[in-house]
Amino acid sequence: MTRAADALVALRERLAAVSPSAALDAELLLAHVLGQNRAALASDPARVLSHAQTDALSSLMRRRIGGEPVAYLIGRREFWSLDLEVTPEVLVPRPESELLVQLAIDELAAVARPTVLDLGTGSGAIALALARERPDATVTAVDASPAALAVAARNAERLHICNVTFLTGSWYGPVGAAQFDAIVSNPPYVADQDSALGALAFEPRLALAAGADGLDALQLICAGAPVKLTAGGVLIVEHGATQGAAVRALMSQSGFERVATHCDLAGLERATRGNSARLALESTSGPGE
């Protein structure tokens, strides 16, 4: 017989060699197998696992040791306090991406009933977080993967978030001539030959790799944004920690104003924002002119 407390200790020890978050991983996996939340684990440490539960935990442990993300193993990930379904069809939402949500909230604070476009929505994490924070907003979420959009739509339905529309297609293609007060995106930004892709082997490559320098998607987004934004509207994109200067240049070349890069909680450059040029005021002719 295996007690929950003993299983947790053994799991932590086994995962420590492969995961920097072994303690958290162990709690999430054990809670999943037991059908509990993490808080409940401490309340019943003497609980005995059944043979089926022990086997299930061993299987999950082996998969985690093999590099599979915990979010895929348990089918869930928390983002902006939202409990999201996550499958191998979507990227695992990361805490760093919450920076985009906060920046967009700040930018839209004075805008009544804002319109927002989320490009490459994946699980819907960013779109749903903004829609939850701004129930008066109209949010459009685009992704090229129908399978990813199916996950996002299920998340919206389960969370009872109704002010998001999901569209299938490539970047700005599905939205036609529509304009938005804010465009947000966590696009692919890893270089095709970057060794980091090896550690991300379980996640969809389409959502990760973006050309020789990792800037292909970011270039398309920055170049296409000006005509899709209202006057003074904001573009906010996530990027790699070494890509800040390049993305600032892309925005400046596209005519954006107030271009600035913001750091994540680790102090790394993670998101860059810029405002579309405001419409010039038309001159008013004086009497007799």
WOQUI-V326030 format. One record per residue. N is the residue number from 0. RES is the residue in three letters. D_LAST is the distance of its C-alpha to the last C-alpha in Angstrom with 2 decimals. Layout:
n:N res:RES d_last:D_LAST
n:N res:RES d_last:D_LAST
//
This chain:
n:0 res:MET d_last:95.16
n:1 res:THR d_last:91.87
n:2 res:ARG d_last:90.27
n:3 res:ALA d_last:86.48
n:4 res:ALA d_last:86.62
n:5 res:ASP d_last:88.75
n:6 res:ALA d_last:86.59
n:7 res:LEU d_last:83.52
n:8 res:VAL d_last:85.22
n:9 res:ALA d_last:86.46
n:10 res:LEU d_last:83.08
n:11 res:ARG d_last:81.34
n:12 res:GLU d_last:83.90
n:13 res:ARG d_last:83.54
n:14 res:LEU d_last:79.73
n:15 res:ALA d_last:79.52
n:16 res:ALA d_last:80.18
n:17 res:VAL d_last:77.19
n:18 res:SER d_last:74.59
n:19 res:PRO d_last:72.96
n:20 res:SER d_last:72.61
n:21 res:ALA d_last:76.18
n:22 res:ALA d_last:76.75
n:23 res:LEU d_last:73.67
n:24 res:ASP d_last:74.43
n:25 res:ALA d_last:77.98
n:26 res:GLU d_last:76.94
n:27 res:LEU d_last:74.41
n:28 res:LEU d_last:76.95
n:29 res:LEU d_last:79.79
n:30 res:ALA d_last:77.68
n:31 res:HIS d_last:76.57
n:32 res:VAL d_last:80.17
n:33 res:LEU d_last:81.32
n:34 res:GLY d_last:78.46
n:35 res:GLN d_last:77.47
n:36 res:ASN d_last:74.59
n:37 res:ARG d_last:75.09
n:38 res:ALA d_last:75.74
n:39 res:ALA d_last:78.68
n:40 res:LEU d_last:80.47
n:41 res:ALA d_last:81.41
n:42 res:SER d_last:82.75
n:43 res:ASP d_last:85.40
n:44 res:PRO d_last:86.46
n:45 res:ALA d_last:89.93
n:46 res:ARG d_last:88.73
n:47 res:VAL d_last:90.66
n:48 res:LEU d_last:88.86
n:49 res:SER d_last:90.36
n:50 res:HIS d_last:91.43
n:51 res:ALA d_last:88.43
n:52 res:GLN d_last:86.06
n:53 res:THR d_last:87.76
n:54 res:ASP d_last:87.45
n:55 res:ALA d_last:83.78
n:56 res:LEU d_last:83.06
n:57 res:SER d_last:84.95
n:58 res:SER d_last:82.93
n:59 res:LEU d_last:79.61
n:60 res:MET d_last:80.85
n:61 res:ARG d_last:81.74
n:62 res:ARG d_last:78.35
n:63 res:ARG d_last:76.62
n:64 res:ILE d_last:78.84
n:65 res:GLY d_last:77.75
n:66 res:GLY d_last:74.15
n:67 res:GLU d_last:72.80
n:68 res:PRO d_last:70.17
n:69 res:VAL d_last:71.39
n:70 res:ALA d_last:68.43
n:71 res:TYR d_last:69.69
n:72 res:LEU d_last:73.25
n:73 res:ILE d_last:72.46
n:74 res:GLY d_last:69.42
n:75 res:ARG d_last:67.26
n:76 res:ARG d_last:64.89
n:77 res:GLU d_last:63.12
n:78 res:PHE d_last:59.44
n:79 res:TRP d_last:57.28
n:80 res:SER d_last:60.20
n:81 res:LEU d_last:60.05
n:82 res:ASP d_last:63.31
n:83 res:LEU d_last:62.30
n:84 res:GLU d_last:64.42
n:85 res:VAL d_last:64.64
n:86 res:THR d_last:66.24
n:87 res:PRO d_last:66.59
n:88 res:GLU d_last:63.65
n:89 res:VAL d_last:61.24
n:90 res:LEU d_last:60.85
n:91 res:VAL d_last:62.50
n:92 res:PRO d_last:59.75
n:93 res:ARG d_last:59.88
n:94 res:PRO d_last:59.08
n:95 res:GLU d_last:56.65
n:96 res:SER d_last:54.32
n:97 res:GLU d_last:53.98
n:98 res:LEU d_last:51.60
n:99 res:LEU d_last:49.02
n:100 res:VAL d_last:49.45
n:101 res:GLN d_last:48.98
n:102 res:LEU d_last:45.88
n:103 res:ALA d_last:44.30
n:104 res:ILE d_last:45.27
n:105 res:ASP d_last:43.68
n:106 res:GLU d_last:40.42
n:107 res:LEU d_last:40.18
n:108 res:ALA d_last:41.28
n:109 res:ALA d_last:37.90
n:110 res:VAL d_last:37.06
n:111 res:ALA d_last:38.09
n:112 res:ARG d_last:39.87
n:113 res:PRO d_last:39.33
n:114 res:THR d_last:39.91
n:115 res:VAL d_last:42.22
n:116 res:LEU d_last:43.56
n:117 res:ASP d_last:46.92
n:118 res:LEU d_last:47.74
n:119 res:GLY d_last:51.46
n:120 res:THR d_last:52.56
n:121 res:GLY d_last:56.31
n:122 res:SER d_last:58.20
n:123 res:GLY d_last:54.96
n:124 res:ALA d_last:55.51
n:125 res:ILE d_last:51.96
n:126 res:ALA d_last:50.36
n:127 res:LEU d_last:52.97
n:128 res:ALA d_last:52.78
n:129 res:LEU d_last:49.02
n:130 res:ALA d_last:49.45
n:131 res:ARG d_last:52.20
n:132 res:GLU d_last:50.20
n:133 res:ARG d_last:47.08
n:134 res:PRO d_last:48.33
n:135 res:ASP d_last:44.79
n:136 res:ALA d_last:43.80
n:137 res:THR d_last:43.80
n:138 res:VAL d_last:45.61
n:139 res:THR d_last:46.05
n:140 res:ALA d_last:48.90
n:141 res:VAL d_last:49.43
n:142 res:ASP d_last:52.52
n:143 res:ALA d_last:53.95
n:144 res:SER d_last:57.43
n:145 res:PRO d_last:58.40
n:146 res:ALA d_last:61.40
n:147 res:ALA d_last:59.27
n:148 res:LEU d_last:56.99
n:149 res:ALA d_last:60.11
n:150 res:VAL d_last:61.12
n:151 res:ALA d_last:57.68
n:152 res:ALA d_last:57.70
n:153 res:ARG d_last:61.18
n:154 res:ASN d_last:60.09
n:155 res:ALA d_last:57.21
n:156 res:GLU d_last:59.59
n:157 res:ARG d_last:62.32
n:158 res:LEU d_last:59.98
n:159 res:HIS d_last:58.32
n:160 res:ILE d_last:54.82
n:161 res:CYS d_last:52.86
n:162 res:ASN d_last:49.21
n:163 res:VAL d_last:49.67
n:164 res:THR d_last:49.35
n:165 res:PHE d_last:51.29
n:166 res:LEU d_last:50.26
n:167 res:THR d_last:52.30
n:168 res:GLY d_last:50.74
n:169 res:SER d_last:49.53
n:170 res:TRP d_last:46.83
n:171 res:TYR d_last:43.46
n:172 res:GLY d_last:44.87
n:173 res:PRO d_last:45.87
n:174 res:VAL d_last:42.58
n:175 res:GLY d_last:40.40
n:176 res:ALA d_last:36.67
n:177 res:ALA d_last:37.23
n:178 res:GLN d_last:35.57
n:179 res:PHE d_last:37.21
n:180 res:ASP d_last:36.59
n:181 res:ALA d_last:39.56
n:182 res:ILE d_last:41.68
n:183 res:VAL d_last:45.13
n:184 res:SER d_last:47.87
n:185 res:ASN d_last:51.32
n:186 res:PRO d_last:51.62
n:187 res:PRO d_last:54.47
n:188 res:TYR d_last:54.33
n:189 res:VAL d_last:57.86
n:190 res:ALA d_last:58.55
n:191 res:ASP d_last:60.76
n:192 res:GLN d_last:63.64
n:193 res:ASP d_last:63.36
n:194 res:SER d_last:66.79
n:195 res:ALA d_last:65.31
n:196 res:LEU d_last:65.27
n:197 res:GLY d_last:69.05
n:198 res:ALA d_last:68.95
n:199 res:LEU d_last:66.50
n:200 res:ALA d_last:68.63
n:201 res:PHE d_last:68.88
n:202 res:GLU d_last:65.12
n:203 res:PRO d_last:63.06
n:204 res:ARG d_last:62.16
n:205 res:LEU d_last:59.07
n:206 res:ALA d_last:57.63
n:207 res:LEU d_last:58.65
n:208 res:ALA d_last:58.45
n:209 res:ALA d_last:55.19
n:210 res:GLY d_last:55.88
n:211 res:ALA d_last:57.28
n:212 res:ASP d_last:55.28
n:213 res:GLY d_last:54.67
n:214 res:LEU d_last:50.89
n:215 res:ASP d_last:50.46
n:216 res:ALA d_last:49.45
n:217 res:LEU d_last:47.34
n:218 res:GLN d_last:45.39
n:219 res:LEU d_last:44.71
n:220 res:ILE d_last:43.68
n:221 res:CYS d_last:41.28
n:222 res:ALA d_last:39.71
n:223 res:GLY d_last:39.25
n:224 res:ALA d_last:38.09
n:225 res:PRO d_last:34.33
n:226 res:VAL d_last:33.50
n:227 res:LYS d_last:36.00
n:228 res:LEU d_last:34.58
n:229 res:THR d_last:31.88
n:230 res:ALA d_last:29.19
n:231 res:GLY d_last:31.23
n:232 res:GLY d_last:34.44
n:233 res:VAL d_last:37.63
n:234 res:LEU d_last:40.21
n:235 res:ILE d_last:43.69
n:236 res:VAL d_last:46.56
n:237 res:GLU d_last:50.16
n:238 res:HIS d_last:51.72
n:239 res:GLY d_last:54.79
n:240 res:ALA d_last:55.58
n:241 res:THR d_last:55.00
n:242 res:GLN d_last:51.82
n:243 res:GLY d_last:49.30
n:244 res:ALA d_last:47.91
n:245 res:ALA d_last:47.66
n:246 res:VAL d_last:45.82
n:247 res:ARG d_last:43.36
n:248 res:ALA d_last:42.67
n:249 res:LEU d_last:42.23
n:250 res:MET d_last:39.68
n:251 res:SER d_last:37.75
n:252 res:GLN d_last:37.76
n:253 res:SER d_last:36.32
n:254 res:GLY d_last:33.35
n:255 res:PHE d_last:34.76
n:256 res:GLU d_last:33.98
n:257 res:ARG d_last:36.44
n:258 res:VAL d_last:39.31
n:259 res:ALA d_last:42.64
n:260 res:THR d_last:46.28
n:261 res:HIS d_last:48.60
n:262 res:CYS d_last:52.39
n:263 res:ASP d_last:54.96
n:264 res:LEU d_last:57.84
n:265 res:ALA d_last:59.81
n:266 res:GLY d_last:57.15
n:267 res:LEU d_last:56.20
n:268 res:GLU d_last:52.68
n:269 res:ARG d_last:52.36
n:270 res:ALA d_last:48.80
n:271 res:THR d_last:45.37
n:272 res:ARG d_last:42.07
n:273 res:GLY d_last:38.42
n:274 res:ASN d_last:35.09
n:275 res:SER d_last:32.67
n:276 res:ALA d_last:29.27
n:277 res:ARG d_last:26.90
n:278 res:LEU d_last:23.73
n:279 res:ALA d_last:20.78
n:280 res:LEU d_last:18.30
n:281 res:GLU d_last:15.13
n:282 res:SER d_last:12.08
n:283 res:THR d_last:9.94
n:284 res:SER d_last:6.18
n:285 res:GLY d_last:5.77
n:286 res:PRO d_last:5.60
n:287 res:GLY d_last:3.81
n:288 res:GLU d_last:0.00
//
